[in-house]
Amino acid sequence: MARDQGPSADAATASPPATSAPPPAANPQRGRRTRLLLTLAAVVLGAALIWLAYWLLVGSRHVETDDAYVQASSAQITALVSGPLVQVPIHETLTVKQGQVLAVIDPADYRLAVERARADLEQAERRVRQYFANDEALSAQTEARNADIARAQAELRRAEVEYGRRKGLAGQGAVSGDELTAAETSLTTARAALTQARANATAARQQQRAANVLIEGRDVAGNPEVAAARARLAQAELDLARTVIRSPTDGVVTRNTVEVGQRVQPGAALMTVVPIQRAYVDANFKEGQLRKVKVGQPVTLTSDLYGSRVKFHGRVQGFSGGTGSAFAVIPAQNATGNWIKVVQRVPVRIALDPKELAEHPLRVGLSMTAEIDIGG
């Protein structure tokens, strides 16, 4: 029995035949992480390529700022004459046209001033006409005095002849002493009359020259007195016209500070008219953004009022003479030991398209985003 079990026991206790070990299985979590990293790198690389393409095609050709605001050359309305307001037919936010009445000052005193000035003008014209009439009379008087001189000279010559004749006859005893004395008296009288005639003529000429000074070289309308009176009348009429205060431009009324019955003085600010149809934009660009910006380049703008759906188009009109901080009320003082460089901004004036402004009106002070095309 032991002989029979021997081979079976050996077979049972014998070790199995050797075989090759299977390869270790791959880690699935590490594979997913690798794929994720590769995908992320591809996305980043793609975004970088897209950004680079955008910068080369678009970004490098444009500069943009959101530090931009709507501005307009507002017209301040002031009184040019004094007086109480009798009409104020406008109100705040009203849209007005050029020439529209904004306020009326009581014109009663100014109408009276016009009437006085007109009367002064008429009086001046009559006075100057009298100057011309006096000149004609003095001219006639001067001619008469010249005729008196001629008569006195003739009378003097006759008296000299008579005296000479009688004096010659008196030596022969043919003429009495009384006749000679009478002839001598006549001669003396004639000489005195000539002297008086010449004096009268001189006085007449002086009077005529004095009158000529008032009318010399001018007619009645061009006389200085008449011209001065006419100027006073024009000033009175101008003051009367200034009692009606009109809008100098189209725009919107703002900062209205007047009411009916209020007395205003010359130079007093009454209100402001903002010509929104001529609004422009002051965009504050960083100094490094202005290297390629030039006058005339196109600008695209959006307003916070209308959003990005409404685009405004304009042109670079000019650059400010200095940075914003340079013209500040209290400019920055960097002369200290703790100086830190701050990027400065320069205001750039941008003119807007009037048609677009008419379709989408803007208001002074609104925020804008401006993008200048510098690729041209």
C-alpha positions in Angstrom: 0.0 0.0 0.0 2.9 2.4 0.8 4.4 1.7 -2.7 1.1 2.6 -4.4 0.7 5.9 -2.5 4.3 7.1 -3.1 3.9 8.5 -6.6 0.6 10.1 -5.8 2.1 11.9 -2.8 5.0 13.1 -4.9 2.7 14.3 -7.5 0.6 16.1 -4.9 3.5 17.8 -3.2 5.2 18.8 -6.5 5.3 22.6 -7.2 3.3 23.9 -10.2 5.2 24.9 -13.3 6.6 28.6 -13.4 4.7 31.2 -15.6 5.6 35.0 -16.5 4.0 37.8 -14.3 1.3 40.1 -16.0 2.3 43.9 -16.5 1.0 46.3 -13.9 -2.3 48.1 -14.9 -2.0 51.9 -15.9 -3.3 54.6 -13.3 -6.6 56.0 -14.8 -6.5 59.2 -12.6 -3.0 60.2 -13.8 -4.1 59.8 -17.5 -7.1 62.1 -16.9 -4.9 64.7 -15.3 -2.4 64.6 -18.2 -5.2 65.0 -20.7 -6.6 68.0 -18.7 -3.2 69.7 -18.5 -2.7 69.2 -22.2 -6.2 70.6 -22.9 -5.6 73.6 -20.6 -2.2 74.3 -22.3 -3.9 74.2 -25.7 -6.6 76.5 -24.5 -4.1 79.0 -23.0 -2.0 78.8 -26.2 -5.0 79.3 -28.3 -6.1 82.3 -26.2 -2.6 83.7 -26.4 -2.6 83.3 -30.2 -6.1 84.9 -30.4 -5.0 87.8 -28.2 -1.8 88.3 -30.2 -3.7 88.3 -33.4 -6.2 90.8 -32.0 -3.4 93.0 -30.8 -1.6 92.9 -34.1 -4.8 93.5 -36.1 -6.9 95.7 -33.8 -5.3 96.5 -30.4 -2.1 98.1 -31.8 -4.2 100.3 -34.1 -6.4 101.8 -31.3 -6.1 103.6 -28.0 -9.0 103.7 -25.6 -10.0 105.5 -22.4 -13.2 105.7 -20.4 -12.0 109.0 -18.7 -13.9 111.1 -21.1 -16.7 113.6 -20.6 -19.1 115.6 -22.7 -18.5 119.4 -22.7 -20.0 122.4 -24.5 -19.2 126.1 -24.8 -22.1 127.4 -22.6 -23.5 130.9 -23.2 -23.9 132.8 -19.9 -26.8 135.2 -20.1 -26.2 138.5 -18.3 -28.1 141.7 -18.0 -26.7 144.7 -19.9 -29.0 147.3 -18.3 -30.6 147.6 -14.9 -34.2 147.4 -13.9 -37.0 145.2 -12.6 -37.9 142.1 -14.6 -41.5 142.2 -15.9 -41.4 139.0 -17.9 -39.5 135.7 -17.6 -41.2 133.4 -20.2 -38.8 130.5 -19.8 -38.0 127.9 -17.2 -35.2 125.5 -16.3 -34.5 122.7 -18.9 -36.4 124.5 -21.6 -35.0 124.1 -25.1 -34.8 127.6 -26.8 -33.9 128.9 -30.2 -31.5 131.7 -31.1 -33.2 135.0 -30.7 -36.0 133.7 -28.4 -37.0 136.0 -25.6 -35.6 134.9 -22.2 -36.5 137.8 -20.0 -37.8 141.4 -20.3 -36.7 144.4 -18.1 -39.1 147.2 -17.5 -38.6 149.5 -20.5 -40.4 152.7 -19.3 -37.3 154.6 -18.2 -35.5 153.7 -21.4 -38.3 154.9 -23.6 -38.2 158.3 -21.9 -34.4 158.4 -22.4 -34.9 157.7 -26.1 -37.4 160.6 -26.4 -35.0 163.0 -24.6 -32.2 162.0 -26.9 -34.3 162.4 -29.9 -35.3 165.9 -28.8 -31.7 166.8 -28.1 -30.8 165.7 -31.6 -33.4 167.9 -33.2 -32.3 170.8 -31.0 -28.7 170.2 -32.1 -29.7 170.1 -35.8 -31.5 173.5 -35.4 -28.6 175.0 -33.6 -26.2 173.9 -36.4 -28.5 175.2 -39.1 -28.4 178.5 -37.2 -24.6 178.4 -37.4 -24.9 178.1 -41.2 -27.3 181.0 -41.3 -25.1 183.1 -39.2 -22.2 182.3 -41.4 -24.1 183.5 -44.4 -25.0 186.7 -42.6 -21.4 187.3 -41.5 -20.3 186.7 -45.0 -22.6 189.4 -46.3 -21.5 191.7 -43.4 -17.9 191.2 -44.4 -18.7 192.1 -48.0 -20.5 195.2 -46.8 -17.5 196.2 -44.6 -15.2 195.8 -47.6 -17.6 198.1 -49.6 -17.3 200.6 -46.7 -13.6 200.5 -47.1 -13.8 201.2 -50.8 -16.2 204.2 -50.2 -13.9 205.5 -47.4 -10.9 205.2 -49.7 -12.8 207.1 -52.4 -13.9 209.8 -50.0 -10.3 210.1 -48.7 -9.0 210.6 -52.2 -11.6 213.3 -52.9 -10.8 215.0 -49.6 -7.1 214.9 -50.4 -7.7 216.4 -53.8 -9.9 219.2 -52.4 -7.5 220.0 -49.7 -4.6 220.1 -52.1 -6.5 222.4 -54.5 -7.5 224.8 -51.7 -4.1 224.8 -50.2 -2.6 225.9 -53.5 -5.1 228.6 -53.9 -4.7 229.8 -50.4 -1.2 230.8 -51.2 -2.5 233.1 -53.9 -5.1 234.5 -51.6 -8.0 233.1 -53.7 -9.3 230.9 -50.9 -10.1 232.0 -47.4 -8.7 230.5 -44.4 -12.1 229.1 -43.4 -12.4 227.1 -46.6 -8.9 225.7 -46.2 -9.7 224.7 -42.6 -13.0 223.0 -43.8 -11.0 221.1 -46.4 -8.5 220.0 -43.9 -11.3 218.9 -41.6 -12.9 216.9 -44.4 -9.5 215.2 -45.1 -9.1 214.2 -41.4 -12.6 212.9 -41.2 -12.1 210.9 -44.4 -8.9 209.3 -42.9 -10.7 208.5 -39.7 -13.6 207.0 -41.7 -11.2 204.8 -43.6 -9.6 203.6 -40.4 -12.9 202.8 -38.9 -14.1 201.0 -42.0 -11.0 198.8 -42.0 -11.5 198.0 -38.3 -15.1 197.1 -38.9 -14.0 194.8 -41.8 -11.4 193.1 -39.6 -13.9 192.5 -36.9 -16.4 191.1 -39.4 -13.7 188.7 -40.9 -12.9 187.5 -37.4 -16.5 186.8 -36.6 -16.8 184.9 -39.8 -13.7 182.8 -39.1 -15.1 182.0 -35.6 -18.4 180.9 -37.2 -16.5 178.9 -39.8 -14.9 176.9 -37.0 -18.3 175.5 -36.1 -19.3 174.5 -39.6 -16.0 174.1 -41.4 -15.9 171.3 -43.9 -19.2 169.6 -42.8 -22.8 169.8 -43.5 -25.5 169.7 -40.8 -25.6 165.9 -40.5 -21.8 165.7 -40.2 -21.4 168.5 -37.6 -19.8 167.3 -34.4 -22.7 168.5 -32.2 -25.2 166.7 -34.3 -23.1 163.6 -34.5 -22.7 163.6 -30.6 -26.5 164.0 -30.2 -27.1 161.2 -32.7 -24.7 158.9 -30.8 -26.6 159.6 -27.6 -29.9 158.7 -29.3 -28.3 155.5 -30.7 -27.1 154.6 -27.2 -30.6 155.3 -25.7 -32.2 153.1 -28.4 -29.6 150.4 -27.8 -30.3 150.4 -24.0 -34.0 150.2 -24.8 -33.4 147.2 -27.1 -31.3 145.6 -24.3 -34.3 145.5 -22.0 -35.4 142.4 -24.1 -32.9 139.7 -23.3 -32.7 137.1 -26.1 -30.9 133.8 -26.4 -27.6 134.1 -28.4 -27.8 130.5 -29.5 -29.9 127.3 -29.7 -29.6 125.3 -26.5 -31.1 124.2 -23.2 -31.7 126.7 -20.4 -30.0 125.8 -17.1 -29.0 127.5 -13.9 -31.9 129.9 -14.2 -31.8 132.3 -11.1 -34.3 135.0 -12.0 -38.0 135.6 -11.3 -40.5 138.3 -12.3 -40.1 141.4 -10.1 -36.5 140.8 -9.4 -34.3 143.9 -10.0 -31.1 143.1 -12.0 -27.9 145.1 -12.5 -25.6 145.2 -15.5 -23.3 142.2 -15.6 -25.5 140.1 -13.3 -25.7 136.5 -14.4 -29.3 135.4 -15.1 -29.0 132.0 -16.6 -27.0 129.7 -18.9 -27.9 128.4 -22.3 -26.0 125.2 -23.2 -25.8 124.5 -26.9 -26.0 120.8 -26.7 -26.1 120.5 -30.5 -22.5 121.7 -30.6 -21.3 119.4 -27.8 -17.8 117.9 -27.9 -15.9 115.4 -25.8 -12.7 116.0 -23.7 -11.0 112.6 -23.4 -8.2 112.2 -21.0 -5.6 109.8 -22.4 -2.5 108.6 -20.7 0.7 110.2 -21.9 2.0 106.9 -23.2 -1.1 106.5 -25.4 -0.6 109.7 -27.4 2.6 108.7 -29.2 0.7 108.1 -32.5 -2.4 110.2 -31.9 -2.8 113.0 -34.5 -5.3 115.7 -35.3 -8.0 114.4 -37.7 -7.9 110.8 -36.7 -11.3 109.0 -36.4 -12.8 108.3 -33.0 -15.5 105.9 -32.0 -17.4 106.8 -28.8 -20.0 105.3 -26.6 -22.0 106.9 -23.9 -23.2 105.5 -20.5 -26.5 107.2 -21.2 -27.3 105.1 -24.4 -25.0 102.1 -23.8 -22.8 100.3 -26.4 -25.7 99.9 -28.8 -25.3 103.6 -29.9 -22.0 104.6 -31.5 -20.9 108.2 -31.9 -18.3 109.1 -34.4 -15.9 112.0 -34.3 -12.5 113.4 -35.1 -9.5 114.4 -33.0 -9.7 118.2 -33.0 -6.7 119.1 -30.8 -4.7 118.6 -27.6 -4.7 120.6 -24.4 -1.7 122.8 -23.7 -0.9 120.8 -20.6 -1.9 117.8 -18.4 -5.0 117.9 -16.2 -2.9 118.1 -13.1 -0.9 121.1 -14.4 -4.0 123.2 -14.6 -5.6 122.0 -11.4 -6.5 124.5 -8.7 -3.9 123.0 -6.5 -1.2 121.5 -8.8 0.9 118.6 -7.6 4.2 119.5 -6.0 6.8 116.8 -6.5 9.8 118.6 -5.0 9.9 116.2 -2.0 12.0 113.2 -1.0 9.0 110.9 -1.2 8.3 111.5 -4.9 6.4 108.8 -6.8 5.9 109.0 -10.5 2.3 109.2 -11.5 1.2 108.6 -15.1 -0.3 111.9 -16.4 -3.3 112.4 -18.6 -3.6 114.9 -21.4 -7.1 116.2 -22.4 -7.8 115.5 -26.1 -10.6 117.5 -27.8 -12.9 115.3 -29.9 -15.5 116.9 -32.3 -18.7 114.9 -32.7 -20.9 114.3 -35.7 -23.8 116.9 -35.6 -26.3 114.5 -37.2 -25.6 111.8 -34.6 -25.9 114.5 -31.8 -29.3 115.5 -33.2 -30.5 111.8 -33.2 -29.1 111.1 -29.7 -28.6 114.3 -27.7 -26.0 114.4 -25.0 -25.7 116.5 -21.9 -22.7 118.3 -20.5 -20.8 116.1 -18.0 -22.0 112.7 -19.3 -19.4 110.0 -19.2 -18.0 108.6 -22.5 -15.7 105.9 -23.7 -13.4 107.0 -26.6 -11.4 104.8 -28.9 -9.1 106.5 -31.4 -8.0 104.7 -34.6 -4.3 105.4 -34.8 -3.6 102.9 -37.6 -4.3 105.4 -40.4 
